[in-house]
């Protein structure tokens, strides 16, 4: 494993810190700041945190691929924050914090994945190259 550059390390810490802060924020939100009036707040907090736990081992290990796919999970929180920002004045400030943390985690994840992937020599092929390879593999060969 190659050494991590200072910029890459900083991006990793940004992604990790923002993800952990989002987890803490969700727990605080659901248990203390604005608990659901009819459901157990700890069950709600658990339900909101569980999706963030799936990529956590890979994020803690600094795996670029995990950082990249963790953004799919973050989009759920981003959409939740945007929806509340639009429809619920009472929780608007809570949604703004959620959006801020989600955006920081997203940016940290994608930038870390890019920088670390370059350091490790992991490259994604261009779509045009993938299409050419697929076409060549599936077209019948000419005699």
N, C-alpha and C positions, 0 to 999 in steps of 0.2 A: 504494500500500500504506500503510495507516494505521500510526501509531506503536504500538508494543506497550507496554501498561501494565506497571508494575513487577511486579505479582502474576503477570501472564501470562508475563512473561519468566522469573520464578522457576520457574513450573510447567514451562516449556519446558526450562529447565536441569535440573530434577528428572527429567523424562522422558528427556532425552538422557543425562544422567549415569548413571541407573539402567540404561538400555539398553546403554551402553558398558561399564559395570561387569559386567553380566550376560554380555556377550560375553567380557570378560576372565576372568571366573569360570569360564565353560564351558571356555575354552582351558586355564586353569590346572588345573582339575579333570581334564580328559581327558588332559593331557600329563604332569602332575607329581603331583598329590595322590592320584589313584586311576585310573591308566590301565587300560584293558581288558587282560587278561592275554594274549589271543590275537590282538588286532588292533593295527595300527599306531596309536599314540596321536595322531599328527598328522592322520591321515585321520579318525579319530573326532572330533577337535576341529573339523576342517573341516566335517564332516557336521552337527555340533551348532551351528556358528556360521552356516552358510549361510542358514538361514531368517531369522535376525536381520538379515542384510544386505539383504534385499528392501526393507523400509521405511526403511532407514537414509538414503538420499538425501533423502527427503521429511521425515524427522525433522530432519536437519541443516538443511534449508531452512526448517523451521518451518511446514510445511503442516498445518493442522488436520485435514483429511480423512485424511492419511497417519497422523497420530498416532492417530486413531480406529480405523482398520482394522488398525494394528499390534498392537492388543490381541488380535486373533484369533490371531496368531502366538504372542503371549506365553502364551496359554492352554495351548499345548503344553508349555511349560516349567513352568508352574504345575502341570499334571497330573503331569508327570514328578517334580517335587519332592514333591508329595503322595503319590504312589505309593511313592517311596523312603522317605519319612518313615514310612510304614506298614509296609513289608516288609523294609527293610534297615537293621539297627542299625549296621552298620559304616560306612555312608555317611549316617547320619542328620544329622550336623552339616553335611555338604555340602548336603544337601537343604534344610535350614533357611536357609542363606545364599541358595540358589537361589530359594526361596519369598519371602524378604525382598526381594531385588532385583527379582524379577518383580512383586511387589505394588507396590513403589515405582514401577516403570516403568508399570504399568497405571494406577495412580492419577494419575501425572504426565501420561500420555497423554490420559486421558479429561478431566481437569480443564483441561489446556491446550487441547484441542480445543473444549471448551465456552466457555472464556473468550475464546479467539482468534476463534472463530466469531461470538460476540456482538460483538466489536470490529469485525469485518469486515462485520457485518450478514448473515451466513449463518444462515438459520433453517431448521430441519426442520419440515415441516408435521406437525400432529397427525394421528395415525392415523385419527381419525374424519373429518377433512377429506379425507384421501387416499381413504378408502373412499367418501365422497360423490362425489368427482370421478370415481372409477372407475365407480361405479354409473351416474352421469349419462352417461358416455362410452359405456357398453356397453348401456344400455337403449334400446330402440327409441323414437324420438320419437313422441309421440301427435299425430294430426292435428287 
